Amino acid sequence: MMKFTKYYFLIFPILIVIIGSIMYKLLGYEPTTLTILINIGLAFILSPRVKKFETQTGVQEQVTWLFFKKTKQVS
């Protein structure tokens, strides 16, 4: 289902690069402090959230996305 469960921590930097390249190359913005902050903010909003919780079998991680209703358990 979700193939990025092992590499969810790499998605935030990859989103920064993708959104930055869209902003700077396609839209033609200059890399100023404001555009960098917008870039990082959008990447933070779109990146997955990881919640750790205690179960009877031990600590587990749950990965949730902004636009997906399903969650994925990562052990």
matplotlib code that plots the C-alpha trace (Angstrom):
import matplotlib.pyplot as plt

x = [0.0, 2.4, 5.8, 7.6, 7.0, 10.7, 11.9, 9.3, 12.1, 13.5, 10.2, 10.5, 13.9, 12.8, 9.7, 11.8, 13.9, 10.8, 8.8, 11.9, 12.7, 9.1, 9.1, 12.5, 12.6, 9.0, 7.5, 10.7, 10.9, 14.3, 15.5, 14.9, 14.2, 10.4, 10.4, 12.6, 10.2, 7.2, 9.0, 9.9, 6.4, 4.7, 7.0, 6.2, 2.5, 2.7, 5.1, 3.9, 3.3, 4.8, 3.1, 4.7, 2.4, 2.8, 1.0, 1.1, 3.7, 5.9, 6.4, 5.0, 5.0, 2.0, 2.5, -0.3, -0.5, -2.5, -4.8, -5.0, -7.5, -5.7, -2.7, 0.2, 1.8, 5.6, 7.3]
y = [0.0, 2.7, 2.0, 4.9, 3.6, 2.7, 6.0, 8.4, 10.6, 11.3, 12.7, 16.1, 17.0, 15.7, 17.8, 20.9, 20.2, 19.5, 22.6, 24.8, 23.7, 24.4, 27.8, 28.9, 27.2, 27.1, 30.2, 32.3, 33.5, 34.5, 32.5, 35.1, 34.5, 34.7, 32.2, 29.8, 30.0, 29.4, 26.4, 24.9, 25.6, 23.8, 20.9, 20.6, 20.7, 18.0, 15.7, 12.7, 12.8, 10.1, 9.3, 6.9, 5.0, 2.2, -1.1, -4.5, -5.7, -2.6, 0.9, 1.3, 4.1, 5.3, 7.3, 9.6, 11.9, 15.1, 13.9, 10.2, 8.9, 5.5, 5.2, 2.8, 1.0, 1.0, -1.4]
z = [0.0, 1.2, -0.2, 1.6, 5.2, 5.7, 4.2, 5.6, 7.1, 3.7, 2.3, 4.0, 2.4, -1.0, -0.8, -0.1, -3.2, -5.4, -4.2, -4.5, -8.0, -9.0, -7.4, -8.8, -12.2, -13.4, -11.6, -11.9, -8.3, -6.8, -3.8, -1.0, 2.6, 2.1, -0.7, 1.2, 4.3, 2.0, 0.5, 3.9, 5.2, 2.3, 2.6, 6.3, 5.7, 3.0, 4.7, 6.7, 10.5, 12.7, 16.0, 18.5, 20.9, 23.4, 22.9, 24.7, 22.2, 22.5, 21.0, 17.5, 15.0, 13.0, 9.8, 8.7, 5.6, 5.1, 2.3, 3.1, 5.6, 6.1, 8.5, 8.2, 11.1, 11.1, 13.5]

ax = plt.figure().add_subplot(projection="3d")
ax.plot(x, y, z, "-o")
ax.set_aspect("equal")
plt.show()
